[in-house]
Amino acid sequence: HLSLCATDGKKLVIGTTGLSHEQNAQVVAAGEQIVLVYAPNYSIGVNATFKLLEVAAKIFGDSVDIEITEAHHRHKVDAPSGTALKMGEVIAGALGRDLDKVAIYGREGQTGERDRQTIGFSTIRGGDIIGEHQVMFAGQGERLEIVHRAQSRSNFAEGAVRAAVWIAGEGPGVFDMQDVLGLHQL
């Protein structure tokens, strides 16, 4: 259960993933009264990756197959990760697709020929992997892979602190790390 108490002057940095559509709506509604930075991942590198994925998707359009693979430690309970889902949302948005309609979560058995409109997700859980995300744009005769590997959890904390400093001068609204880093303008 998600409960947000909105009071004047409150500023929040939220990094929770796996919220339902209703819970996400509560976050957005709270942004009418308070300042929120709401992101699935606060790593600067991951957020730069989101921008690179948007650009790559626009360049390739419908000419490639897109696959997202993510790996995390054995104790992570959700799959795919919130970061992988955000990657899919960024790519789908750049291509004018609805991720809920084109996402394929794992494949098994006789799946038939791949539909070019789909975005595939694969999940690995094992050991002490902090977080790895790879997106493959696979075409005929070439492929582009964009990869981010977290080697320290301090990256996430540094990004969250940067977000907390950034919101000090902002008015009510829901923002993300793309806002904090000025990436929407690129």
C-alpha positions, -999 to +999 in steps of 0.1 A: +000+000+000+013+034-010+005+064+011+017+099+002+009+128+025+010+161+006+018+192+026+030+225+014+068+227+011+074+190+011+099+177-014+104+140-021+129+118-040+112+085-047+131+055-062+105+027-056+097+005-086+070-021-091+041+002-083+007-005-098-010+018-122-031+031-093-001+037-071+017+056-100-015+077-103-012+086-066+024+097-071+014+119-100-016+134-080+007+142-051+029+161-075+001+187-078+009+198-043+045+189-036+078+185-055+087+149-064+116+134-083+104+100-092+127+077-111+133+039-113+171+044-111+192+073-098+225+063-114+238+091-137+251+064-161+217+046-163+199+079-170+224+088-197+217+053-211+180+061-212+187+091-235+210+070-257+183+044-261+158+071-271+182+084-298+191+049-311+154+039-313+146+070-333+175+063-357+167+027-363+130+029-362+114-003-374+145-017-391+158-037-361+147-062-335+150-049-299+160-071-269+166-060-233+186-082-210+191-075-173+210-092-145+208-086-108+218-104-075+200-136-064+180-117-038+162-094-062+125-103-061+110-085-091+116-093-128+122-076-150+137-048-131+122-013-129+152+000-149+147-026-177+110-017-178+119+020-181+143+012-209+114-005-227+092+024-221+117+049-234+123+028-266+085+021-271+078+058-266+104+068-292+089+044-316+053+054-309+044+020-294+026+010-262+050-011-242+021-030-226+011-042-261+046-050-275+066-064-246+075-101-246+088-114-213+109-145-221+104-170-248+100-208-247+089-235-271+075-229-306+072-192-306+070-186-343+088-159-362+097-128-343+073-098-347+095-068-354+072-046-334+079-065-301+104-056-275+119-087-258+129-089-221+153-115-206+161-117-169+191-132-151+193-136-113+225-148-096+253-142-072+260-106-061+255-088-094+246-052-085+229-045-118+236-049-155+214-038-184+220-045-221+198-034-250+204-049-284+193-033-316+197-063-340+195-056-377+206-075-408+244-075-410+250-054-378+238-048-343+242-021-318+245-029-281+241-003-253+252-017-219+253-002-184+270-021-155+268-009-120+299-018-100+290+001-069+257+009-051+272+044-043+262+055-078+226+053-069+230+073-037+250+100-055+223+104-081+196+106-054+216+133-035+219+152-068+181+150-073+175+162-037+197+192-042+181+200-076+145+200-062+153+226-037+145+254-062+115+237-079+078+242-074+052+215-073+054+188-099+066+153-107+101+153-122+125+125-131+163+122-135+161+134-171+148+167-157+175+168-130+203+161-155+188+184-182+185+155-207+150+164-220+166+194-238+191+173-257 
